Amino acid sequence: MIELNEVFETNEMVLHENLDVRTITMGISLLDCIDPDLDRLCEKVYGKITRYAERLVSVGDDIGLEYGVPVINKRISISPAALIGGAACRGPEDFVRIAETLDSAAKDVGVNFIGGFSALVQKGMTPADRDLIASIPEALARTERVCSSVSLGSTKAGINMDAVRLMGDVVKETAERTKEHDSLGCAKLVVFCNPADDNPFMAGAFHGVTEADCVLNVGVSGPGVVKTALSKVRGESFEVLCETIKKTAFKITRIGQLYAKEASRRLGVPFGIVDLSLAPTPAVGDSIADIICEMGMEYAGAPGTTAALAILNDQVKKGGIMASSYVGGLSGAFIPVSEDRSMAEAAQIGALTLEKLEAMTCVCSVGLDMIAIPGDTPATTISGIIADEMAIGMINQKTTAVRVIPVVGKGVGDTAEFGGLLGDARIMPVNKYGCSDFVNRGGRIPAPVHSFKNRGGRPSPYYFSIGSAEIATDAGRRVLAIAQNRTRKKEKGCRHTKCQRQHKDA
Amino acid sequence: MNRVIVTLVGKDRVGLIASVCTFFANNNINILDIKQTTVQEFINMMMIVDMDGYGGTFESMEKGLEKVGRDIGCTIKAQREDIFNMMYRI
């Protein structure tokens, strides 16, 4: 039987700790809309999105009302647009038309964002990929709800440095095209290493090509709930700290699981995954930085912050995994600076620097997120920041991302105001020394050695293969030496004098 | 069975629970359980009700309860039971 304290604890979480389900995102495959005629393509894309997502918003609102935990965002992700538009688009301006079609479909079904104006170019770019990337500044300036992402690297493929270089310019141009709104366009543009096909969160959501025709992915949240739970165990050991985070994450994720199953049933669309995330908002108390402070740091960014974030991320996953039948997406803690009031405050007083944020991205769920930088930051420096982040993702086999906003006309210390969930942020200083000779080299950074996992079936500890050559490892050489020694003993006997004598006598 | 948890929070006075119960009686909603605590002059009350006999939608019941809440000066909230089973039971 339900207990009084359980009910009131839950309602307290909603009323005072900003507990919510952050997003129900419907992933829609548009692969079957591909058409060589642009008009017909746009017609099919608009038709499919509005048909599939017709009831998404009303069902999300109904579920929120009936269970008492609100669903903040209802969103759509689509197959990467570079694949959809490849046959029909003759240039960047044609991709802008696709973006406008997506925007009008999003507005008509009432979702606040549609993601998937994307290209996956971690190994190379097709002409369509190049056109889509070139169209991003115009597309984001002309549309309101379209989000764009570009995958620039992966552990399996390495990093496409040509695309990294290109994206430095694209970020700058996007900022320029939306300068009247503090370069807001860049808040809808993210670059990835190892992107997730089923990520429900924006700006990086897209519907991967291996996904079904239509799925529902749910992103949970609740930094305020974790913070309040931790405030009750101040001074306790790490064991108690970790257990508290795990238990709280379990409860939060169960809501996500329930909502995902219920939305799936009501819409007749399969349930994809629950993304076990702590996603902050600019609301007071809805902050990852507050959790870090609750764990014992004076400000987010102080020494110890990376360790604290690592604990948080890992325990959220451990608590959440058991709570959901399918876990996916980005799963972990987000650290967007402008969207997290206390994070923005820490950046403002200098406790949190870009370099510390980069270190934190090694252990958080994504990467450098919603960071306002000076408008005069060179494109090559932005490419350098992107390359660093891609390298962290590639080597550590994790998703990393960059969403920086070079705010045109503003410098260090000024404030950029994005409004709503995107918040506002003091512009952070960027290392002033250049890296243009590095990023201008062109070509690809090869995949790291630990990406070679599928060569010749079961991996042998004694040999590894490069192409057709088999090379012995140290362990292999040792085993070989022991075997050779044994054969020699059998033939000639042991070299000890006593053994040699016995061998002779025999 | 269509079980819903109804909570009431507010300043205690005569007739609070009677008002809520009257609403349920008038709308053919069966009360399965009632629990409450009173701290100083404030009351926290929880009811488990069965909506099976109710003719309207969840939203209309929620609105009806909201009106009762306004009349008696309390906050009343209705939620489907599943959410608590999910969060607190494995």
Interface residues (C-beta under 8 A of the other chain):
Chain A: M1 I2 E3 L4 E6 V7 F8 T10 N11 D62 L65 E66 Y67 G68 V69 K251 R254 I255 Q257 L258
Chain B: I5 T7 D33 K35 Q36 T37 N44 M46 I48 F58 E59 E62 K77 A78 Q79 R80 E81 D82 I83 F84 N85 M86 M87 Y88
